[in-house]
Amino acid sequence: MDRKATLKREDGLWMLRRMRLIRQTSERIARLYPTNVMETPVHLCIGQEAVSVGLCRHLRDADKMFLGHRTHGPALAKGLPLPKLMAELYGRTTGCSHAFGGSMHLIDLEHGLPGSSAIIGGSIALGCGAALAAQLGKNDYVGVSYFGDAATNAGVFYESMNFAALRKLPVLFLCEDNGYSNVMPKSAHSAHDIVSVARQFMTTLQADGTDVLSVYEHTGEAVAQLRRGEGPVFLHCATKRWMKHQGHEACDIVDNGIDRERDCPIRKLEAFLLKSRLITPAELAQIEQAVEAEIDAAIQFAESSPFPDPSLLEVS
Ligand SMILES: Cc1ncc(C[n+]2csc(CCOP(=O)(O)OP(=O)(O)O)c2C)c(N)n1
């Protein structure tokens, strides 16, 4: 496909802004985290921004997306307001889960984020459940089960794909494959080939998860199939995690093959937009600055919000 001919400026700018929002927010969290202002573990997704952003450009607020533990990026991509994320990380009542969730349990019903699960594979059946509800209720929203490569080792992955295929559910199985389960490479945690397994059940697509335009193109196809009622789709996105599994430090696995110049989804999109004359260098700088200001405001909001009252923990 000739991307230059097909990509609209508004789509390109939307995806660049969201990826920058996720990247710069993650970088700010990484800087603040060692100062102990956040009351939660964090799992950052620097380097992986293209996956959730390319997907969410095709989703509506009503579509329901279920996440695992690496939630900040996908939740922001889906529309969770940044102040509500920051307040949740700071453990304040104005957080999206009223300070009772923390980073792995972000909830925003308005933007189709009904909940997430820190149990690996826990999000998979939930996406199917939402899709079943949509089908039974004749609603036109779709369900998205968003999970990492390690979740494909869980039995629920197979049960869910089987059920979704049998019932032709409008659910997208989105595998954000960064090649690792914590520090364990895929070859050490998985005896199967993920895509070959999925192909036995449903339409299977593969995107370059470091290239937002590749994800955007393939999710467009996938979501269109779901909305036509033609059954579930599995989308595999191969990507790279630049940070450690958890916390604020850079990934220190020697053989993970990360090249931050070559693999950066933001650099790739910026280069494309400049080359296609869809954006100017001045606009790029403006976006970066506007995002920094947004993050400053979100932190101020979080810092000035109250902690929950201990009486809320009392069982009546
Ligand atoms: C059932 C279960 N087993 C083990 C864990 C511990 N654990 C937390 S994150 C993680 C790795 C998950 O890897 P993956 O699903 O590929 O997602 P990624 O962290 O790479 O985004 C593990 C094993 C867990 N949360 N749940």
PDBQT file of the ligand as one rigid body, heavy atoms in Angstrom, charges set to zero:
ROOT
HETATM    1  C1  LIG A 401      -0.508 -16.239  36.153  1.00  0.00    +0.000 C 
HETATM    2  C2  LIG A 401       0.693 -15.391  36.407  1.00  0.00    +0.000 A 
HETATM    3  N1  LIG A 401       1.925 -15.952  36.405  1.00  0.00    +0.000 NA
HETATM    4  C3  LIG A 401       3.014 -15.207  36.626  1.00  0.00    +0.000 A 
HETATM    5  C4  LIG A 401       2.908 -13.848  36.848  1.00  0.00    +0.000 A 
HETATM    6  C5  LIG A 401       4.154 -13.005  37.091  1.00  0.00    +0.000 C 
HETATM    7  N2  LIG A 401       4.430 -12.169  35.931  1.00  0.00    +0.000 N 
HETATM    8  C6  LIG A 401       4.081 -10.855  35.945  1.00  0.00    +0.000 A 
HETATM    9  S1  LIG A 401       4.442 -10.102  34.495  1.00  0.00    +0.000 SA
HETATM   10  C7  LIG A 401       5.112 -11.495  33.838  1.00  0.00    +0.000 A 
HETATM   11  C8  LIG A 401       5.676 -11.513  32.443  1.00  0.00    +0.000 C 
HETATM   12  C9  LIG A 401       4.621 -11.273  31.439  1.00  0.00    +0.000 C 
HETATM   13  O1  LIG A 401       5.133 -11.266  30.129  1.00  0.00    +0.000 OA
HETATM   14  P1  LIG A 401       4.153 -10.920  28.929  1.00  0.00    +0.000 P 
HETATM   15  O2  LIG A 401       2.798 -11.486  29.204  1.00  0.00    +0.000 OA
HETATM   16  O3  LIG A 401       4.821 -11.339  27.671  1.00  0.00    +0.000 OA
HETATM   17  O4  LIG A 401       3.986  -9.342  29.000  1.00  0.00    +0.000 OA
HETATM   18  P2  LIG A 401       5.135  -8.229  29.037  1.00  0.00    +0.000 P 
HETATM   19  O5  LIG A 401       5.540  -8.087  30.474  1.00  0.00    +0.000 OA
HETATM   20  O6  LIG A 401       6.243  -8.705  28.175  1.00  0.00    +0.000 OA
HETATM   21  O7  LIG A 401       4.468  -7.002  28.540  1.00  0.00    +0.000 OA
HETATM   22  C10 LIG A 401       5.020 -12.556  34.747  1.00  0.00    +0.000 A 
HETATM   23  C11 LIG A 401       5.489 -13.925  34.479  1.00  0.00    +0.000 C 
HETATM   24  C12 LIG A 401       1.597 -13.297  36.859  1.00  0.00    +0.000 A 
HETATM   25  N3  LIG A 401       1.388 -11.992  37.043  1.00  0.00    +0.000 N 
HETATM   26  N4  LIG A 401       0.530 -14.074  36.612  1.00  0.00    +0.000 NA
ENDROOT
TORSDOF 0
